[in-house]
């Protein structure tokens, strides 16, 4: 992910002020009750996030319904998802 951001910056596609990682090694994305996901949502609601970058969409949630709810909530705050 860091390399992706570096390339986007190099080609002038993105201007990144701060890159924050929300990582939960060893935790499944089977539900929404995850510490780092909740921290991400707090930061989204606080206006601290413009883009959520994930390796694969199922890293955010394995359940389609949960992913769609996250996507809608991100959209409501003007946050894009990039995978």
N, CA, C and O atoms as a MOPAC input file, in Angstrom:
PM7 MOZYME 1SCF
protein

 N      0.83500 1    -1.19200 1     0.00000 1
 C      0.00000 1     0.00000 1     0.00000 1
 C      0.87300 1     1.24600 1     0.00000 1
 O      0.57600 1     2.21100 1    -0.70500 1
 N      1.93600 1     1.23600 1     0.77600 1
 C      2.82400 1     2.39200 1     0.81600 1
 C      3.39200 1     2.67300 1    -0.57100 1
 O      3.47500 1     3.82800 1    -0.98800 1
 N      3.78300 1     1.61900 1    -1.28600 1
 C      4.33200 1     1.78200 1    -2.64000 1
 C      3.28600 1     2.37400 1    -3.58000 1
 O      3.61400 1     3.22400 1    -4.40800 1
 N      2.05400 1     1.94300 1    -3.46500 1
 C      0.96200 1     2.48900 1    -4.28600 1
 C      0.82900 1     3.99800 1    -4.05700 1
 O      0.70600 1     4.76300 1    -5.01300 1
 N      0.85300 1     4.41300 1    -2.81700 1
 C      0.73200 1     5.83800 1    -2.49000 1
 C      1.92800 1     6.60400 1    -3.03000 1
 O      1.77100 1     7.69500 1    -3.57800 1
 N      3.11900 1     6.04500 1    -2.88200 1
 C      4.32000 1     6.70400 1    -3.40000 1
 C      4.22800 1     6.91200 1    -4.90800 1
 O      4.59600 1     7.97000 1    -5.41700 1
 N      3.73500 1     5.90100 1    -5.61800 1
 C      3.59400 1     6.02800 1    -7.06800 1
 C      2.56200 1     7.09200 1    -7.42700 1
 O      2.78600 1     7.88200 1    -8.34400 1
 N      1.44000 1     7.12400 1    -6.72100 1
 C      0.40600 1     8.12400 1    -6.99200 1
 C      0.95900 1     9.52700 1    -6.74700 1
 O      0.64600 1    10.45300 1    -7.49500 1
 N      1.77500 1     9.69200 1    -5.71000 1
 C      2.37400 1    10.98700 1    -5.42800 1
 C      3.38400 1    11.35800 1    -6.50600 1
 O      3.42800 1    12.50400 1    -6.95600 1
 N      4.18800 1    10.39800 1    -6.91600 1
 C      5.21800 1    10.64400 1    -7.92200 1
 C      4.61500 1    11.16300 1    -9.21700 1
 O      5.17800 1    12.05500 1    -9.85200 1
 N      3.48200 1    10.61600 1    -9.61000 1
 C      2.84700 1    11.01800 1   -10.85600 1
 C      1.85200 1    12.15500 1   -10.67300 1
 O      1.12400 1    12.50500 1   -11.60200 1
 N      1.82100 1    12.73100 1    -9.47100 1
 C      0.97600 1    13.88600 1    -9.22700 1
 C     -0.50500 1    13.58400 1    -9.12900 1
 O     -1.33000 1    14.49500 1    -9.20000 1
 N     -0.85500 1    12.30800 1    -8.96700 1
 C     -2.25900 1    11.93000 1    -8.86900 1
 C     -2.81200 1    12.23300 1    -7.48200 1
 O     -3.94800 1    12.69000 1    -7.34900 1
 N     -2.01600 1    11.98200 1    -6.45800 1
 C     -2.43300 1    12.21900 1    -5.07900 1
 C     -1.44100 1    13.13300 1    -4.39600 1
 O     -0.25000 1    13.13700 1    -4.70900 1
 N     -1.94800 1    13.89700 1    -3.46800 1
 C     -1.11000 1    14.67900 1    -2.57700 1
 C     -1.43100 1    14.19200 1    -1.17300 1
 O     -2.52900 1    14.43000 1    -0.66900 1
 N     -0.48800 1    13.51800 1    -0.54100 1
 C     -0.73300 1    12.88600 1     0.74700 1
 C     -0.05100 1    13.67900 1     1.84900 1
 O      1.16500 1    13.87300 1     1.83500 1
 N     -0.85100 1    14.13200 1     2.80200 1
 C     -0.30500 1    14.87100 1     3.93500 1
 C      0.12100 1    13.90200 1     5.03800 1
 O      1.14800 1    14.10300 1     5.68700 1
 N     -0.66700 1    12.85900 1     5.24400 1
 C     -0.38000 1    11.91600 1     6.31900 1
 C     -0.94400 1    10.55400 1     5.95400 1
 O     -2.08600 1    10.45300 1     5.50600 1
 N     -0.16900 1     9.53000 1     6.13800 1
 C     -0.59000 1     8.16600 1     5.84600 1
 C     -0.71800 1     7.43200 1     7.17500 1
 O      0.27100 1     7.24500 1     7.88400 1
 N     -1.92600 1     7.02000 1     7.50700 1
 C     -2.19800 1     6.34500 1     8.77700 1
 C     -2.62900 1     4.91400 1     8.48700 1
 O     -3.44700 1     4.67300 1     7.60000 1
 N     -2.07900 1     3.96800 1     9.23700 1
 C     -2.42900 1     2.56400 1     9.05100 1
 C     -3.37500 1     2.11600 1    10.15500 1
 O     -3.18800 1     2.43800 1    11.32900 1
 N     -4.39100 1     1.36900 1     9.75300 1
 C     -5.34900 1     0.75500 1    10.67400 1
 C     -5.21100 1    -0.74600 1    10.43900 1
 O     -5.83500 1    -1.29700 1     9.53200 1
 N     -4.40500 1    -1.39400 1    11.24500 1
 C     -4.04200 1    -2.77800 1    10.97700 1
 C     -4.41100 1    -3.66800 1    12.15900 1
 O     -4.21000 1    -3.31300 1    13.32000 1
 N     -4.95700 1    -4.83400 1    11.82600 1
 C     -5.30800 1    -5.80800 1    12.85700 1
 C     -4.79800 1    -7.18500 1    12.43200 1
 O     -5.58000 1    -8.04000 1    12.01800 1
 N     -3.48500 1    -7.39700 1    12.53600 1
 C     -2.92900 1    -8.68500 1    12.12900 1
 C     -3.56400 1    -9.84300 1    12.90700 1
 O     -3.74000 1    -9.78100 1    14.12400 1
 N     -3.89200 1   -10.87900 1    12.17400 1
 C     -4.45000 1   -12.05400 1    12.81200 1
 C     -5.92500 1   -11.97600 1    13.13800 1
 O     -6.49700 1   -12.94900 1    13.62900 1
 N     -6.56300 1   -10.82900 1    12.87200 1
 C     -8.00200 1   -10.67800 1    13.13300 1
 C     -8.76200 1   -10.83600 1    11.82800 1
 O     -8.37900 1   -10.27800 1    10.80000 1
 N     -9.82000 1   -11.58700 1    11.87800 1
 C    -10.66500 1   -11.78200 1    10.71100 1
 C    -11.56300 1   -10.57000 1    10.51700 1
 O    -11.91500 1    -9.88300 1    11.47600 1
 N    -11.92600 1   -10.31900 1     9.27500 1
 C    -12.84900 1    -9.21700 1     8.96800 1
 C    -14.28600 1    -9.72900 1     8.92700 1
 O    -15.11300 1    -9.22600 1     8.16700 1
 N    -14.57400 1   -10.74200 1     9.75800 1
 C    -15.88600 1   -11.37300 1     9.71500 1
 C    -16.98500 1   -10.52700 1    10.33600 1
 O    -18.16500 1   -10.75500 1    10.06700 1
 N    -16.61500 1    -9.54300 1    11.16900 1
 C    -17.64200 1    -8.67600 1    11.74200 1
 C    -17.09900 1    -7.25600 1    11.89400 1
 O    -15.92900 1    -6.98900 1    11.61900 1
 N    -17.96300 1    -6.36400 1    12.33400 1
 C    -17.60200 1    -4.94700 1    12.42600 1
 C    -17.04300 1    -4.58300 1    13.80800 1
 O    -16.62000 1    -3.44500 1    14.01100 1
 N    -17.03300 1    -5.50300 1    14.73900 1
 C    -16.56800 1    -5.23900 1    16.10100 1
 C    -15.07000 1    -5.45600 1    16.21100 1
 O    -14.59900 1    -6.37700 1    16.88000 1
 N    -14.32600 1    -4.57500 1    15.52900 1
 C    -12.87100 1    -4.64800 1    15.53800 1
 C    -12.31800 1    -3.28700 1    15.93500 1
 O    -12.75900 1    -2.24600 1    15.44700 1
 N    -11.34700 1    -3.32400 1    16.82800 1
 C    -10.79300 1    -2.09400 1    17.40900 1
 C    -10.31000 1    -1.10500 1    16.34300 1
 O    -10.66100 1     0.07400 1    16.39500 1
 N     -9.52800 1    -1.56100 1    15.39900 1
 C     -8.96800 1    -0.64900 1    14.39600 1
 C    -10.03000 1    -0.16000 1    13.40700 1
 O     -9.94800 1     0.97300 1    12.93200 1
 N    -11.01400 1    -0.98700 1    13.09500 1
 C    -12.10500 1    -0.53100 1    12.23400 1
 C    -12.90200 1     0.56000 1    12.93600 1
 O    -13.30600 1     1.53800 1    12.30700 1
 N    -13.12600 1     0.39700 1    14.22100 1
 C    -13.84700 1     1.42200 1    14.98500 1
 C    -13.03000 1     2.72200 1    15.05900 1
 O    -13.59500 1     3.81500 1    15.01100 1
 N    -11.71100 1     2.59800 1    15.17500 1
 C    -10.84300 1     3.79600 1    15.16700 1
 C    -10.91100 1     4.47900 1    13.81300 1
 O    -10.97700 1     5.70700 1    13.74400 1
 N    -10.89600 1     3.70200 1    12.73300 1
 C    -11.03500 1     4.25500 1    11.39100 1
 C    -12.34600 1     5.01700 1    11.26700 1
 O    -12.37000 1     6.13300 1    10.74800 1
 N    -13.43400 1     4.42100 1    11.74000 1
 C    -14.74400 1     5.07600 1    11.63500 1
 C    -14.77300 1     6.37700 1    12.43900 1
 O    -15.35500 1     7.36200 1    11.98600 1
 N    -14.16400 1     6.39800 1    13.60900 1
 C    -14.09500 1     7.63900 1    14.39400 1
 C    -13.34300 1     8.71600 1    13.62000 1
 O    -13.75700 1     9.87500 1    13.59700 1
 N    -12.22900 1     8.32800 1    12.98100 1
 C    -11.44600 1     9.29100 1    12.21200 1
 C    -12.20100 1     9.76800 1    10.97300 1
 O    -12.10600 1    10.93700 1    10.60200 1
 N    -12.94800 1     8.87100 1    10.33400 1
 C    -13.77100 1     9.26400 1     9.18300 1
 C    -14.78800 1    10.30300 1     9.62600 1
 O    -14.93400 1    11.34100 1     8.98000 1
 N    -15.48900 1    10.03800 1    10.71300 1
 C    -16.52300 1    10.94900 1    11.21400 1
 C    -15.94200 1    12.28000 1    11.67000 1
 O    -16.61800 1    13.30800 1    11.63100 1
 N    -14.67400 1    12.25400 1    12.10600 1
 C    -14.00400 1    13.48700 1    12.54400 1
 C    -13.44200 1    14.27700 1    11.36600 1
 O    -12.88300 1    15.35700 1    11.55900 1
 N    -13.58400 1    13.75500 1    10.15000 1
 C    -13.08700 1    14.46200 1     8.97200 1
 C    -11.59900 1    14.32100 1     8.74700 1
 O    -11.00400 1    15.13400 1     8.04000 1
 N    -10.98100 1    13.30400 1     9.33500 1
 C     -9.53600 1    13.12400 1     9.22900 1
 C     -9.12200 1    12.22800 1     8.07000 1
 O     -7.93000 1    12.06300 1     7.81100 1
 N    -10.09900 1    11.64400 1     7.36600 1
 C     -9.80200 1    10.67200 1     6.31400 1
 C    -10.43900 1    11.11500 1     5.00300 1
 O    -11.61400 1    11.47800 1     4.96600 1
 N     -9.65300 1    11.08400 1     3.92500 1
 C    -10.16400 1    11.38500 1     2.58300 1
 C    -10.32900 1    10.11600 1     1.75500 1
 O    -11.28500 1     9.97000 1     0.99300 1
 N     -9.37500 1     9.20300 1     1.92400 1
 C     -9.35700 1     7.97400 1     1.13100 1
 C     -9.00700 1     6.79600 1     2.03900 1
 O     -8.08900 1     6.88000 1     2.85500 1
 N     -9.73900 1     5.71400 1     1.89000 1
 C     -9.40200 1     4.45800 1     2.56000 1
 C     -8.80400 1     3.55100 1     1.49600 1
 O     -9.44800 1     3.24200 1     0.49300 1
 N     -7.57100 1     3.13100 1     1.72500 1
 C     -6.87900 1     2.25400 1     0.79000 1
 C     -6.75700 1     0.88600 1     1.45400 1
 O     -6.26900 1     0.77100 1     2.57800 1
 N     -7.19900 1    -0.13400 1     0.75600 1
 C     -7.07700 1    -1.47800 1     1.30600 1
 C     -6.52500 1    -2.42100 1     0.24200 1
 O     -6.72300 1    -2.22200 1    -0.95700 1
 N     -5.83900 1    -3.43500 1     0.70500 1
 C     -5.23800 1    -4.42400 1    -0.19300 1
 C     -6.32500 1    -5.11900 1    -1.01000 1
 O     -6.21400 1    -5.25500 1    -2.22800 1
 N     -7.37900 1    -5.55500 1    -0.31700 1
 C     -8.53300 1    -6.17700 1    -0.95900 1
 C     -9.77300 1    -5.71300 1    -0.20000 1
 O     -9.70800 1    -5.45000 1     1.00000 1
 N    -10.88000 1    -5.61500 1    -0.88900 1
 C    -12.09900 1    -5.15600 1    -0.24000 1
 C    -12.49100 1    -6.03700 1     0.94700 1
 O    -13.05000 1    -5.54200 1     1.92600 1
 N    -12.20400 1    -7.32500 1     0.86900 1
 C    -12.60700 1    -8.20000 1     1.96500 1
 C    -11.74100 1    -8.02500 1     3.21100 1
 O    -11.96600 1    -8.69100 1     4.22100 1
 N    -10.75000 1    -7.12800 1     3.14300 1
 C     -9.99500 1    -6.77900 1     4.34100 1
 C    -10.79500 1    -5.82300 1     5.21100 1
 O    -10.57800 1    -5.75300 1     6.42000 1
 N    -11.71800 1    -5.08700 1     4.60500 1
 C    -12.61700 1    -4.23200 1     5.38200 1
 C    -13.72500 1    -5.06200 1     6.00100 1
 O    -14.03400 1    -4.92000 1     7.18400 1
 N    -14.31900 1    -5.92500 1     5.20100 1
 C    -15.37800 1    -6.79900 1     5.70200 1
 C    -15.54600 1    -7.98700 1     4.77500 1
 O    -15.47100 1    -7.85600 1     3.55400 1
 N    -15.77000 1    -9.13400 1     5.36500 1
 C    -16.01600 1   -10.33800 1     4.57300 1
 C    -17.47900 1   -10.44500 1     4.16300 1
 O    -17.80800 1   -11.14100 1     3.20300 1
 N    -18.35400 1    -9.76000 1     4.88600 1
 C    -19.78300 1    -9.80700 1     4.57700 1
 C    -20.13700 1    -8.65800 1     3.63900 1
 O    -19.83800 1    -7.49600 1     3.91700 1
 N    -20.77000 1    -8.99700 1     2.53700 1
 C    -21.13500 1    -7.99800 1     1.54300 1
 C    -22.01000 1    -6.90300 1     2.15000 1
 O    -21.80200 1    -5.72100 1     1.87500 1
 N    -22.97200 1    -7.28200 1     2.96000 1
 C    -23.86900 1    -6.29300 1     3.58500 1
 C    -23.07900 1    -5.29300 1     4.42800 1
 O    -23.30900 1    -4.08700 1     4.33500 1
 N    -22.14900 1    -5.78700 1     5.25000 1
 C    -21.32900 1    -4.89900 1     6.07000 1
 C    -20.46200 1    -3.99700 1     5.20800 1
 O    -20.31600 1    -2.80900 1     5.49800 1
 N    -19.88500 1    -4.55500 1     4.14600 1
 C    -19.05900 1    -3.74200 1     3.26000 1
 C    -19.88900 1    -2.62800 1     2.61300 1
 O    -19.43900 1    -1.48600 1     2.52800 1
 N    -21.08600 1    -2.95900 1     2.16400 1
 C    -21.95000 1    -1.95100 1     1.54500 1
 C    -22.33700 1    -0.86600 1     2.53600 1
 O    -22.41300 1     0.30700 1     2.17000 1
 N    -22.58300 1    -1.24200 1     3.78500 1
 C    -22.88600 1    -0.24300 1     4.81100 1
 C    -21.69300 1     0.67000 1     5.05700 1
 O    -21.85200 1     1.88500 1     5.17900 1
 N    -20.49500 1     0.08800 1     5.13000 1
 C    -19.28400 1     0.89500 1     5.28000 1
 C    -19.11900 1     1.84100 1     4.10300 1
 O    -18.82800 1     3.02400 1     4.27600 1
 N    -19.30700 1     1.31000 1     2.91500 1
 C    -19.17500 1     2.11100 1     1.70400 1
 C    -20.14400 1     3.29700 1     1.70800 1
 O    -19.76400 1     4.41900 1     1.37500 1
 N    -21.37800 1     3.03900 1     2.08400 1
 C    -22.38500 1     4.11700 1     2.16100 1
 C    -21.98600 1     5.16000 1     3.19500 1
 O    -22.11100 1     6.36200 1     2.96000 1
 N    -21.50600 1     4.68900 1     4.34300 1
 C    -21.10700 1     5.62700 1     5.39300 1
 C    -19.90100 1     6.45400 1     4.94800 1
 O    -19.86900 1     7.66700 1     5.15500 1
 N    -18.91300 1     5.80400 1     4.33900 1
 C    -17.76700 1     6.54200 1     3.81600 1
 C    -18.22900 1     7.59900 1     2.81600 1
 O    -17.80800 1     8.75400 1     2.87700 1
 N    -19.09300 1     7.19200 1     1.90300 1
 C    -19.60100 1     8.10600 1     0.88000 1
 C    -20.27700 1     9.31900 1     1.52600 1
 O    -20.10100 1    10.44800 1     1.06700 1
 N    -21.03100 1     9.09000 1     2.56800 1
 C    -21.70700 1    10.18100 1     3.26900 1
 C    -20.74900 1    11.19800 1     3.86000 1
 O    -21.10900 1    12.36000 1     4.04700 1
 N    -19.53400 1    10.76700 1     4.15300 1
 C    -18.51400 1    11.66800 1     4.69700 1
 C    -17.51800 1    12.12500 1     3.63200 1
 O    -16.52000 1    12.77500 1     3.94200 1
 N    -17.79900 1    11.77700 1     2.37300 1
 C    -16.91700 1    12.20100 1     1.29300 1
 C    -15.62400 1    11.41700 1     1.20800 1
 O    -14.63600 1    11.90800 1     0.66200 1
 N    -15.61800 1    10.19800 1     1.74300 1
 C    -14.41200 1     9.36000 1     1.74900 1
 C    -14.49500 1     8.32100 1     0.64500 1
 O    -15.50000 1     7.62200 1     0.51500 1
 N    -13.43300 1     8.22000 1    -0.15300 1
 C    -13.37000 1     7.21600 1    -1.22400 1
 C    -12.68700 1     5.95700 1    -0.73400 1
 O    -11.87400 1     5.99800 1     0.18900 1
 N    -13.02300 1     4.83200 1    -1.36100 1
 C    -12.35700 1     3.56500 1    -1.07500 1
 C    -11.57000 1     3.17000 1    -2.31700 1
 O    -12.09400 1     3.17300 1    -3.43000 1
 N    -10.30600 1     2.83100 1    -2.10500 1
 C     -9.44800 1     2.38600 1    -3.20200 1
 C     -8.87200 1     1.03800 1    -2.81000 1
 O     -8.38700 1     0.85900 1    -1.69300 1
 N     -8.92900 1     0.08900 1    -3.74000 1
 C     -8.37000 1    -1.23000 1    -3.47200 1
 C     -7.39100 1    -1.57900 1    -4.57900 1
 O     -6.79400 1    -2.65500 1    -4.55900 1

